[in-house]
Amino acid sequence: MGRVMAALLGVACAFATLVLWLKLGRAGQGSGWAAAMVFCSVMAIGFPILYLCCKRRWWEIWRCVLLGSLGGGLCALPFSNGSFSFGFLLGLFLFAGAAFGLLFWFAAIWRNDSLTCPKSFCLPCGAVYRVARNVLNRR
């Protein structure tokens, strides 16, 4: 699970870096403050979503890309009346969020045997044989 937490921290840093790179701070507050708020927001929203994905075993790549894109859209909302037009900024954050979600999947989920289980060990209702984990650990 440490690998997943490190990847979530990396995604939060990536969104904060994007805010710093675009210089999206409002008048009277710098980009550093805006980046810190985006970082805290991504972590605050990311933990419950990560918990939900762990409980439901939602580790497919398309879900990570979709959730990253939705997170990017949420990150663009506070900057709606900045120096960029909101449509451009929303599109940029949606695309960046999808890319960060894909990178999250590769960093945290791909080939992570503690999270994934082969489809042959899964029952149709979503339950997993306990024997499957022991077989995977022996390999």
C-alpha positions, 0 to 999 in steps of 0.5 A, a space after each residue: 500500500 506504500 507504493 499507492 500512497 507514494 503515487 497519490 503523493 506524486 499526483 498531488 505534487 504534479 497538480 501543484 507543479 502544473 499550477 506553479 508552471 501556469 502561474 495561476 495565483 489570484 491577485 494578492 496571493 501568489 502561485 505558491 499559495 494556490 499550488 499549496 491549496 491544490 496539493 491539499 485539495 488533491 490529497 483531501 479528495 484522493 484519500 477517500 477515493 483511494 479508500 473506496 477503490 481499495 474496498 471495491 477493488 476498482 484498479 482498472 486502468 480506465 477508472 484511474 484515468 477517469 478519476 484523474 480527469 475528474 480530479 483535474 476538472 475539480 482542480 480547475 474550478 478555483 481558477 475560473 476567472 484567472 488570466 486564461 479562459 476557463 474553457 482552455 484551462 478546464 480542457 488543460 486540467 482534464 487532459 493533465 488529470 487523465 495523464 496523471 491518472 494513467 501515470 498513477 496506474 503505472 506507478 501504483 497498480 501495474 504489477 503490484 501483486 498485493 493489489 491485483 489478483 488474476 481473473 482466474 482466481 476471482 469468482 463472478 460475484 467479485 469474491 476472491 479465493 483466499 488460496 489465490 493470495 497464497 499461490 501468488 506469494 509462493 511464485 
